[in-house]
Structure formats: structure tokens, C-alpha cells
Amino acid sequence: MPTTLSTIPHHNELANLTDRRLLRELAYVDGRWTADGAGRCFAVTDPASGNTIARVAALDAADTAAAIDAAQRTLRSWRNRLPQERAATLRNWFDLILASKEDLALIMTLEQGKSLKEARSEIDYAASFVEWYAEEAKRLNAESVTSHLPDADMIVRREPVGVVGIVTPWNFPSAMLTRKAAAALAAGCTIVAHPSSETPLSALALAELGERAGLPAGVFNVITGDAATIVARMCSDARVRAMSFTGSTEVGRLIAMQCAPTMKRLVMELGGHAPLIVFDDADLDRAVQIAIDAKFATSGQDCLAANRIYVQRGVYDRFCTRLAERVGALTLGTGLENPDVGPLMHERAIAKVEVQIQDALAKGARCLVGGRRNLPGTLFFEPTLLVDVPDNAFIMREETFGPVAAVACFDSEDEIVARANDTEYGLVAYVVTESGRRQSRMGRSLAFGMVAINRVKITGAPIPFGGVKQSGLGREGSRHGIEAFTDLKYLCIDAA
């Protein structure tokens, strides 16, 4: 069974930051650290203890409009900088992020709950996008077009779309910001960003480092406060020409509707419901490790998490036995203890996990490991393994966002392709098989934006991250990630 917590200590580690200036409790607007005029604020709590670690300024619609004003005012000067100059600033930001990795990881662990090991990894991941787009800034080349008209020269070039609104989630508070912001900044856009109110400190620390790196006042603004108020103001303002959002499909639909009157560019990384498919010919130990890594990273609070694990009948019982042993050995603890599984983000996550487990058991599933909250009144939930889970169980139809693995059996390849694709989501799918032909077939047949074969880690700055169906619009990362923040302009020049 998982390690039991006898107490949930409060770690007052923020006082031990090497660079105390990285702990910011004010919003960042037009190069100034800004409070709400009425002094309103909200508490940021440590999910491991429930204790308040900071009180952050709660800005409103008027403050959001002021940030958009600043971004619009500085847009021309930023877009007119040489790409090499924008690249140099981004490179400075990248260097400062890496130099501050330990402090940034500590801030993230205390506000988000993930282990220090995972937080350090995320800071590296976040920095990689800044480095990547520092280089991409210099590669937005114009292209010539073979003319179909006599005496005409034709040129197509990419220009920045304008002010970009960015809305980021709590599960990856640093990486989701840099993946969006670095691309937009490299393209010559200016930014108004709204981080989740559950994890705003990571975004504000990145704003502090951006200021030190040389981002001019007004180019990168961070607005903290009520999401509905702030995001609605961003969506309704015609000067915001693109919105980039990571979060639930339900909220994504709402943002899309709010943006429709002003015809904004939309980039959305939405919900996932990833299948993990293990075939009879798989290396079983490898398959079990992939299941552990794909399900329990970030305590299962990841849109890439393997939500449905399908195992072919010939290895089903052995797989379940081995997976139960591994899940039972996972450690549970506070982020600073570097556990395998930490606390969930809020009580709503606990409630959803409990409902899904109860529903699955009522429909015939068996619980081999876990299944309970670790301690009453806390946000810790035991790593859990459900087997024989029917397809009509809630957990097989909706995203979990918790440390619960749901396993079901299948017989044939055609059958499992149909079952895996039977979802409105299409972000990522995992396949474990030693057959090269099957790998190729599954890569073509699975209706997902990304397919991982015999591995879990597939993301990174060079790849186009994103899904199909209701898992999102557009791609982030890679050269394609910068395209969303540009408009194509065609020039036809009379050469006669």
C-alpha cells in the first residue's frame, strides 16, 4: 500500500528562496507591479497543507483593459524590432529561467503540489520553449511566389497578428505560459496573460525574470484575479487578435463563443481522454512501466494522462497483477518529500475521483489497490487501480485528473481501435507492441493528434503539440506554434 502520511506539515520554505524578488504578489501591467485600487486580493494555498502561502492582487475588468492598452501601445515598437533583437531578449529570459530553476521549482511545488523533481523538470521544459522560439524568431522568412501575372513580383510574408491573450492552467503553471508566450513574443506580438488563480506565483516569477531579461514595459503583462471577469474582457476586446487557452473543453467552448464577435485567432489545448493499448506481444515489464509513467505523473493531473488502459486478453491477468504490485508501492507525500504521488489541487478533484470509483465499482469493476482518500480533510488520494472496468463507466467516458488507473480487456485490433476512438477527445494515445506492422497500422488508425508507441515522453519544443476533435485547435511548439500568432500578407508589385 502507499506510504501513509501521519501528518500534513506546512513547509514555510518560501522564506528560504535564494532570490526573494521572485515571490511576487502583485500583478504586472505596463512594466509596473500593480495592485487592485480597492486592495482586493485572493489567497494562494499549499494543497499539501491547506495553508496560505501568499495573497495575490485581484484585478478587475478595468485593469485588464489597462493591460490591453499597454500591449496595444507597445505593439508597433516590439514588432518593428529586428528578429535578432527579439531573439536576444528571449535568450536572456531563457538564461535567467535556468539560473533560477531551484527557486522557480520551489515556488511551483508549494503552490501546485507536484514533487520538486517534477517541478524542476517542468522548469527545464518551460525554458526549452523560450530557447526554441528565440531561434524561430529569426526564421520567419518571407517567400517568393512564382508569378502567374506578367510583369509582377509576388511576395508572401508573415506578420505578427497583434495583441495576444493567454490563459493558462494550474497543472503546468510555468510550461504552459512559456510555450504560448515565447512563440507570440518571437513573432512580434505583445501579451496579456491570465494565470490560474490557484497557481499565479509561477507566472509572476516568470514576469519578474522577463523584466530583467529586457522585455519592454507593456510587451508582457500578467493579470491576476477572477478568471470569468478577466477572460471575458480579453475576449470582448477587438484589439486582442488571438486567444491562446489551455484548460477544459467546456471552458474552451465558452471562450470560443465569447471570441466569435471579434473573430479572434484561437489556439486551444483542451481536454484529453488518452487510451493506453497493450497488445499480447508487448514486453510486459515495459508495458507496466509505461502505464505507471503515463498515469501517475503529476498525480494523474495531466491532459496527457492514460485515462483508459486496454490490455489484450492473452496478457491481461499478468499485466493486472504486475501493475497492482507497482501501484501499491507508489509513495504518497508532500511535494518537498519527492513522492511518486502528491496532493490533488482542490476538493473538486477529490470528489470527481470518488464519484468515478464508486460508479465503476457499481458497474462491476474491481478495486485491487487504493480507492480512498488518504486522510480525512486533506487533498491526498491513494494511488488506485481498478480492473475489469466496463466501457459505460464514467471513468471510461470522461477525463479523470487524479491517481486512478482504469484497466479493461480487449480481444482484437479492430475492436480496440473502435473502442479507443469512441470519444469526443483526441489528444494523445499510447500503444505498446513489438510488431512493426501493427505500430504503423495503429499510428494511422487512432484518431488522435499524437500517438506514442512504446514510450511515454514524446513532448518537447520541436514537436507540434495538440489534438483533434474536441481536444483543441491549432498546435503549440515547433515551427507550427509560431504560425498561429502571425498573419500571412501577400504583396503583388508591378515590376514593369
For each residue, the residues with C-beta under 8 A, 3 or more apart:
1: 4 328 369 370 382
2: 328 329 330 331 332 341 370 374 382 383
3: 331 332 333 339
4: 1 332 374
5: 8 332 333 334 374 375 378 380
6:
7:
8: 5 48 49 50 334 375 378 380
9: 49 334
10: 46 48 49 51
11: 46 48 49 110 334 336
12: 15
13: 16 17 106 110 336
14: 17 23 53 54 106 107 110
15: 12
16: 13 106
17: 13 14 20 22 23 103 106 107
18: 102 103
19: 22 100 103
20: 17 23
21: 24 208
22: 17 19 100 103 104 107 205 208 209
23: 14 17 20 54 107 201 205
24: 21 28 33 201 204 205 207 208
25: 41 54 55 56 57 204
26: 33 34 35 56 57 204
27: 33 34 35 56 57 59 63 204 222 223 224 225
28: 24 31 32 33 34 204 207 208 211 220 221 222
29: 32 34 59 63 66 67 70 221 222 223
30: 66 67 69 70 217 218 221
31: 28 70 211 216 217 218
32: 28 29 217
33: 24 26 27 28
34: 26 27 28 29 57 59 63
35: 26 27 39 41 57
36: 39 40 41 57 58 59 60 63 225
37:
38:
39: 35 36
40: 36 57 58 60 225
41: 25 35 36 55 56 57 58
42: 55 56 58 197 224 225
43: 52 54 55
44: 52 53 54 55 56 111 197 198 199 200 201
45: 49 50 51 52 53 111
46: 10 11 49 50 51 52 53 110 111 113
47: 50 112 113 342 343 344 345 346 379
48: 8 10 11 113 334 335 342 343 379 380
49: 8 9 10 11 45 46 334
50: 8 45 46 47 378 379
51: 10 45 46
52: 43 44 45 46 55
53: 14 44 45 46 110 111 201
54: 14 23 25 43 44 111 201
55: 25 41 42 43 44 52
56: 25 26 27 41 42 44 197 200 201 204 224
57: 25 26 27 34 35 36 40 41 224 225
58: 36 40 41 42 224 225 226
59: 27 29 34 36 63 64 223 224 225 230
60: 36 40 63 64 225 226 229 230
61: 64 65 229 230 232 233
62: 65 66
63: 27 29 34 36 59 60 66 67 223 225
64: 59 60 61 67 68 192 223 229 230 233 234
65: 61 62 68 69 233 237
66: 29 30 62 63 69 70
67: 29 30 63 64 70 71 192 221 223
68: 64 65 71 72 163 192 233 234 237 239 240
69: 30 65 66 72 73
70: 29 30 31 66 67 73 74 217 218 221
71: 67 68 74 75 163 190 191 192 218 219 221 239
72: 68 69 75 162 163 190 239
73: 69 70 218
74: 70 71 77 78 190 216 217 218 219
75: 71 72 78 79 160 162 163 189 190
76: 79 80
77: 74 80 81 216
78: 74 75 81 86 185 188 189 190 216 219
79: 75 76 159 160 188 189
80: 76 77 188
81: 77 78 85 86 188
82: 85 86
83: 86 87 137 138 140 186 188
84: 87 88 137 138
85: 81 82 88 89
86: 78 81 82 83 89 90 137 185 186 188
87: 83 84 90 91 134 135 137 138 186
88: 84 85 91 92 134 214
89: 85 86 92 93 185 213 214 215
90: 86 87 93 94 130 131 133 134 137 182 185 186 213
91: 87 88 94 95 130 131 134
92: 88 89 95 96 212 213 214
93: 89 90 96 97 130 182 209 210 213 215
94: 90 91 97 98 127 130 131 134
95: 91 92 98 99 213
96: 92 93 99 100 209 212 213
97: 93 94 100 101 104 123 126 127 130 178 206 209
98: 94 95 101 123 124 127
99: 95 96
100: 19 22 96 97 103 104 205 209
101: 97 98 104 105 120 123 124 127
102: 18 105 106 120
103: 17 18 19 22 100 106 107 205
104: 22 97 100 101 107 108 119 123 174 202 205 206
105: 101 102 108 109 116 119 120 122 123
106: 13 14 16 17 102 103 109 110 116 119
107: 14 17 22 23 103 104 110 111 201 202 205
108: 104 105 111 112 114 119 122 123 173 174 199 201 202
109: 105 106 112 113 114 115 116 119 335 336
110: 11 13 14 46 53 106 107 335 336
111: 44 45 46 53 54 107 108 173 198 199 200 201 202
112: 47 108 109 119 170 171 173 198 199 202 335 345
113: 46 47 48 109 299 334 335 342 343 344 345 379
114: 108 109 118 119 122 298 299 335 342
115: 109 118 119 335 337 338 339 340 342
116: 105 106 109 119 120 335 336 338
117: 120 121 338
118: 114 115 121 122 297 298 335
119: 104 105 106 108 109 112 114 115 116 122 123 335
120: 101 102 105 116 117 123 124
121: 117 118 124 125
122: 105 108 114 118 119 125 126 172 174 175
123: 97 98 101 104 105 108 119 120 126 127 174
124: 98 101 120 121 127 128
125: 121 122 128 129 175 459 460
126: 97 122 123 129 130 174 175 177 178 179 206
127: 94 97 98 101 123 124 130 131 178
128: 124 125 131 132 460 461
129: 125 126 132 133 175 178 179 182 183 461 477
130: 90 91 93 94 97 126 127 133 134 178 182
131: 90 91 94 127 128 134 135 461
132: 128 129 135 136 182 461 462 477
133: 90 129 130 136 137 182 183 185 186 461 481 482
134: 87 88 90 91 94 130 131 137 182 186
135: 87 131 132 138 139
136: 132 133 139 140 183 186 479 482
137: 83 84 86 87 90 133 134 140 186 187
138: 83 84 87 135
139: 135 136 479
140: 83 136 137 157 158 186 187 482 486
141:
142: 155 156 157 158
143: 155 156 157
144: 153 154 155 156
145: 154 155 156 490
146: 154
147: 150 152 153 154
148:
149: 152 154 492
150: 147 496
151: 494 495 496
152: 147 149 492 493 494 495
153: 144 147 492 493 495
154: 144 145 146 147 149 490 491 492 493
155: 142 143 144 145 490 491 493
156: 142 143 144 145 488 489 490 491
157: 140 142 143 488 489 491
158: 140 142 187 483 486 487 488 489
159: 79 188 486 487 489
160: 75 79 184 187 188 189 485 486 487
161: 164 187 189 241 242 265 484 485 486 487
162: 72 75 189 190 239 240 241 242
163: 68 71 72 75 189 190 191 192 239 240 241 242
164: 161 180 184 189 190 191 192 240 241 242 243 244 485
165: 191 192 193 194 231 234 235 240 242 243 244 264
166: 177 180 181 184 191 192 193 194 243 244 245
167: 193 194 227 231 234 243 244 245 246 247 255
168: 172 173 176 177 180 193 194 195 196 203 246
169: 172 173 176 196 246 247
170: 112 173 196 198 199 345
171: 112 298 301 302 303 345
172: 122 168 169 175 176 246 298 302
173: 108 111 112 168 169 170 176 177 195 196 199 200 201 202 203
174: 104 108 122 123 126 177 178 202 203 206
175: 122 125 126 129 172 178 179
176: 168 169 172 173 179 180 246 269
177: 126 166 168 173 174 180 181 193 195 202 203 206
178: 97 126 127 129 130 174 175 181 182 206
179: 126 129 175 176 182 183 465 476 477 481
180: 164 166 168 176 177 183 184 193 244 246 267 476
181: 166 177 178 184 185 191 193 220
182: 90 93 129 130 132 133 134 178 179 185 186
183: 129 133 136 179 180 186 187 476 481 482 484 485
184: 160 164 166 180 181 187 189 190 191 242 244 485
185: 78 86 89 90 133 181 182 188 189 190 191 215 219 220
186: 83 86 87 90 133 134 136 137 140 182 183 482
187: 137 140 158 160 161 183 184 482 485 486
188: 78 79 80 81 83 86 159 160 185
189: 75 78 79 160 161 162 163 164 184 185 242 485
190: 71 72 74 75 78 162 163 164 184 185 218 219 220 221
191: 71 163 164 165 166 181 184 185 219 220 221
192: 64 67 68 71 163 164 165 166 221 223 234 240
193: 165 166 167 168 177 180 181 203 220 221 222 223
194: 165 166 167 168 222 223 224 225 227 230 231 234
195: 168 173 177 199 200 202 203 204 222 224
196: 168 169 170 173 199 200 227
197: 42 44 56 200 224 225 226 227
198: 44 111 112 170 345 346
199: 44 108 111 112 170 173 195 196 202 203
200: 44 56 111 173 195 196 197 203 204 222 224
201: 23 24 44 53 54 56 107 108 111 173 204 205
202: 104 107 108 111 112 173 174 177 195 199 205 206
203: 168 173 174 177 193 195 199 200 206 207 222 224
204: 24 25 26 27 28 56 195 200 201 207 208 222 224
205: 22 23 24 100 103 104 107 201 202 208 209
206: 97 104 126 174 177 178 202 203 209 210
207: 24 28 203 204 210 211 220 222
208: 21 22 24 28 204 205 211 212
209: 22 93 96 97 100 205 206 212 213
210: 93 206 207 213 215 220
211: 28 31 207 208 215
212: 92 96 208 209
213: 89 90 92 93 95 96 209 210
214: 88 89 92
215: 89 93 185 210 211 219 220
216: 31 74 77 78 219
217: 30 31 32 70 74
218: 30 31 70 71 73 74 190 221
219: 71 74 78 185 190 191 215 216
220: 28 181 185 190 191 193 207 210 215
221: 28 29 30 67 70 71 190 191 192 193 218
222: 27 28 29 193 194 195 200 203 204 207
223: 27 29 59 63 64 67 192 193 194 230
224: 27 42 56 57 58 59 194 195 197 200 203 204
225: 27 36 40 42 57 58 59 60 63 194 197 229 230
226: 58 60 197 229 230
227: 167 194 196 197 230 231
228: 231 232
229: 60 61 64 225 226 232 233
230: 59 60 61 64 194 223 225 226 227 233 234
231: 165 167 194 227 228 234 235 255 258
232: 61 228 229 235 236 258
233: 61 64 65 68 229 230 236 237
234: 64 68 165 167 192 194 230 231 237 240 243
235: 165 231 232 240 243 255 258 259 262 264
236: 232 233 258 261 262
237: 65 68 233 234 240 262
238: 262
239: 68 71 72 162 163
240: 68 162 163 164 165 192 234 235 237 243 262 264
241: 161 162 163 164 264 265
242: 161 162 163 164 165 184 189 264 265 266 267 484 485
243: 164 165 166 167 234 235 240 255 259 264 265 266 267
244: 164 165 166 167 180 184 266 267 268 476 484
245: 166 167 251 252 255 266 267 268 269 270
246: 167 168 169 172 176 180 268 269 270
247: 167 169 251 252 270
248: 251 252 270 271
249: 252 253 270 271 424 425 470 471
250: 253 254
251: 245 247 248 254 255
252: 245 247 248 249 255 256 268 270 472
253: 249 250 256 257
254: 250 251 257 258
255: 167 231 235 243 245 251 252 258 259 266 268
256: 252 253 259 260 266 268
257: 253 254 260
258: 231 232 235 236 254 255 261
259: 235 243 255 256 262 263 264 266
260: 256 257 263
261: 236 258
262: 235 236 237 238 240 259
263: 259 260
264: 165 235 240 241 242 243 259
265: 161 241 242 243 484 485
266: 242 243 244 245 255 256 259 473 474
267: 180 242 243 244 245 473 474 475 476 484
268: 244 245 246 252 255 256 472 473 474
269: 176 245 246 303 427 465 466 467 471 472 476
270: 245 246 247 248 249 252 303 425 427 467 470 471 472
271: 248 249 303 399 425 427 470 471
272: 303 304 305 307 399 425 427 428 467 471
273: 307 308 397 398 399 423 424 425 427
274: 294 304 305 306 307 308 427 428 429 430 448
275: 306 307 308 309 310 419 420 429 430 446
276: 290 291 294 295 306 308 309 310 429 430 431 432
277: 310 410 416 420 429 430 431 432 433 442
278: 282 287 291 309 310 311 312 315 319 432 433
279: 282 312 413 431 432 433 435 438
280: 312 313 314 315
281: 433 434 435 438
282: 278 279 286 287 315 432 433 434
283: 286 287 432 434
284: 287 288 315 318 319 322
285: 288 289 322
286: 282 283 289 290 432 454
287: 278 282 283 284 290 291 311 315 319 432
288: 284 285 291 292 319 322 323 326
289: 285 286 292 293 326
290: 276 286 287 293 294 430 432 454 455 456
291: 276 278 287 288 294 295 306 309 323 405
292: 288 289 295 296 323 326 327 330
293: 289 290 296 297 456 457
294: 274 276 290 291 297 304 305 306 430 452 456
295: 276 291 292 300 305 306 309 403 405
296: 292 293 299 300 327 330 340 341 383 403 405
297: 118 293 294 300 302 305 456
298: 114 118 171 172 301 302 305
299: 113 114 296 341 342 343 344 402 403
300: 295 296 297 305 341 400 401 402 403 404
301: 171 298 305 344 345 349 401 402
302: 171 172 297 298 305 401
303: 171 269 270 271 272 399 427 471
304: 272 274 294 427 428 459
305: 272 274 294 295 297 298 300 301 302 400 401
306: 274 275 276 291 294 295 309 405 430
307: 272 273 274 275 395 396 399 400 406
308: 273 274 275 276 395 396 406 408 420
309: 275 276 278 291 295 306 405 406 407 408
310: 275 276 277 278 407 408 409 410 416 419 420
311: 278 287 315 316 319 320 407 408 409 410
312: 278 279 280 315 316 409 410 411 416
313: 280 316 409 410 411
314: 280
315: 278 280 282 284 287 311 312 318 319
316: 311 312 313 319 320 409
317: 320 321
318: 284 315 321 322
319: 278 284 287 288 311 315 316 322 323 407
320: 311 316 317 323 324 368 385 387 407
321: 317 318 324 325
322: 284 285 288 318 319 325 326
323: 288 291 292 319 320 326 327 385 405 407
324: 320 321 327 328 368 369 385
325: 321 322 328 329
326: 288 289 292 322 323 329 330
327: 292 296 323 324 330 368 369 370 383 384 385 405
328: 1 2 324 325 369 370 383 385
329: 2 325 326
330: 2 292 296 326 327 339 340 341 383 403
331: 2 3 339 340 341
332: 2 3 4 5 339 340 341 342 374 380 382 383
333: 3 5 337 338 339 341 342
334: 5 8 9 11 48 49 113 337 339 342 343
335: 48 109 110 112 113 114 115 116 118 119 338 339 342 343
336: 11 13 109 110 116
337: 115 333 334
338: 115 116 117 333 335
339: 3 115 330 331 332 333 334 335 342
340: 115 296 330 331 332 383
341: 2 296 299 300 330 331 332 333 383 403
342: 47 48 113 114 115 299 332 333 334 335 339 380
343: 47 48 113 299 334 335 378 379 380
344: 47 113 299 301 349 350 353 379 380 381 401 402
345: 47 112 113 170 171 198 301 349 379
346: 47 198 349 350 379
347: 350 351 379
348: 351 352
349: 301 344 345 346 352 353 379 401 402
350: 344 346 347 353 354 373 379 381 402
351: 347 348 354 355
352: 348 349 355 356 400 401 402
353: 344 349 350 356 357 381 384 400 401 402 403 404
354: 350 351 357 358 373
355: 351 352 358 359 394
356: 352 353 359 360 393 394 395 398 400 402 404
357: 353 354 360 361 367 371 384 386 395 404
358: 354 355 361 362
359: 355 356 362 363 393 394 395
360: 356 357 363 365 386 389 390 393 394 395 406
361: 357 358 364 365 366 367 386
362: 358 359
363: 359 360 389 390 392 393
364: 361 388 390
365: 360 361 386 387 388 389 390 393 406
366: 361 386 387 388
367: 357 361 370 371 384 385 386
368: 320 324 327 385 386 387
369: 1 324 327 328 382 383 384 385
370: 1 2 327 328 367 381 382 383 384 385 403 404
371: 357 367 382 384 386
372: 381 382
373: 350 354 376 378 380 381 382
374: 2 4 5 332 378 380 381 382
375: 5 8 378 380
376: 373
377:
378: 5 8 50 343 373 374 375
379: 47 48 50 113 343 344 345 346 347 349 350
380: 5 8 48 332 342 343 344 373 374 375
381: 344 350 353 370 372 373 374 384 402 403 404
382: 1 2 332 369 370 371 372 373 374 403
383: 2 296 327 328 330 332 340 341 369 370 403
384: 327 353 357 367 369 370 371 381 403 404 405
385: 320 323 324 327 328 367 368 369 370 404 405 407
386: 357 360 361 365 366 367 368 371 389 395 404 405 406 407
387: 320 365 366 368 407 408
388: 364 365 366 407 408 409
389: 360 363 365 386 393 395 396 406 407 408
390: 360 363 364 365 393 396 408
391: 396 397 408 419 422
392: 363 396 397
393: 356 359 360 363 365 389 390 396 397 406
394: 355 356 359 360 397 398
395: 307 308 356 357 359 360 386 389 398 400 404 406
396: 307 308 389 390 391 392 393 406 408
397: 273 391 392 393 394 423
398: 273 356 394 395
399: 271 272 273 303 307 425
400: 300 305 307 352 353 356 395 404 406
401: 300 301 302 305 344 349 352 353
402: 299 300 301 344 349 350 352 353 356 381
403: 295 296 299 300 330 341 353 370 381 382 383 384
404: 300 353 356 357 370 381 384 385 386 395 400
405: 291 295 296 306 309 323 327 384 385 386
406: 307 308 309 360 365 386 389 393 395 396 400
407: 309 310 311 319 320 323 385 386 387 388 389
408: 308 309 310 311 387 388 389 390 391 396
409: 310 311 312 313 316 388
410: 277 310 311 312 313 415 416 419
411: 312 313 415
412: 415 416
413: 279 416 417 438 441 442
414: 417 418
415: 410 411 412 418 419
416: 277 310 312 410 412 413 419 420
417: 413 414 420 421 442 445 446
418: 414 415 421 422
419: 275 310 391 410 415 416 422
420: 275 277 308 310 416 417 423 429 446
421: 417 418 445 446 447
422: 391 418 419
423: 273 397 420 426 469
424: 249 273 469 470
425: 249 270 271 272 273 399 467 469 470 471
426: 423 447 448 449 467 468 469 470 471
427: 269 270 271 272 273 274 303 304 448 449 450 466 467 471 472
428: 272 274 304 448 449 450 451 452 458 467
429: 274 275 276 277 420 442 446 448 450 451 452
430: 274 275 276 277 290 294 306 451 452 453 456
431: 276 277 279 438 439 442 443 446 451 452 453 454
432: 276 277 278 279 282 283 286 287 290 453 454
433: 277 278 279 281 282 438 439 442 453 454
434: 281 282 283
435: 279 281 438 439
436: 439 440
437: 440 441
438: 279 281 413 431 433 435 441 442
439: 431 433 435 436 442 443 453 454
440: 436 437 443 444
441: 413 437 438 444 445
442: 277 413 417 429 431 433 438 439 445 446 451 453
443: 431 439 440 446 451 453
444: 440 441
445: 417 421 441 442
446: 275 417 420 421 429 431 442 443 451
447: 421 426 468 469
448: 274 426 427 428 429 451 467 468 471
449: 426 427 428 466 467 468 471 472 475
450: 427 428 429 458 463 465 466 467
451: 428 429 430 431 442 443 446 448
452: 294 428 429 430 431 455 456 458
453: 430 431 432 433 439 442 443
454: 286 290 431 432 433 439
455: 290 452 458
456: 290 293 294 297 430 452
457: 293
458: 428 450 452 455 463
459: 125 304 463 465 477
460: 125 128 463 477
461: 128 129 131 132 133 477 478
462: 132 477 478
463: 450 458 459 460 477 478
464: 475 476 477 478 480 481
465: 179 269 450 459 475 476 477 478 481
466: 269 427 449 450 471 472 473 474 475 476
467: 269 270 272 425 426 427 428 448 449 450 471 472
468: 426 447 448 449 471 472
469: 423 424 425 426 447
470: 249 270 271 424 425 426
471: 249 269 270 271 272 303 425 426 427 448 449 466 467 468
472: 252 268 269 270 427 449 466 467 468
473: 266 267 268 466
474: 266 267 268 466 480 484
475: 267 449 464 465 466 478 480 481 484
476: 179 180 183 244 267 269 464 465 466 481
477: 129 132 179 459 460 461 462 463 464 465 480 481
478: 461 462 463 464 465 475 481
479: 136 139 482 483
480: 464 474 475 477 483 484
481: 133 179 183 464 465 475 476 477 478 484
482: 133 136 140 183 186 187 479 485 486
483: 158 479 480 486
484: 161 183 242 244 265 267 474 475 480 481
485: 160 161 164 183 184 187 189 242 265 482
486: 140 158 159 160 161 187 482 483
487: 158 159 160 161
488: 156 157 158
489: 156 157 158 159
490: 145 154 155 156
491: 154 155 156 157
492: 149 152 153 154
493: 152 153 154 155
494: 151 152
495: 151 152 153
496: 150 151
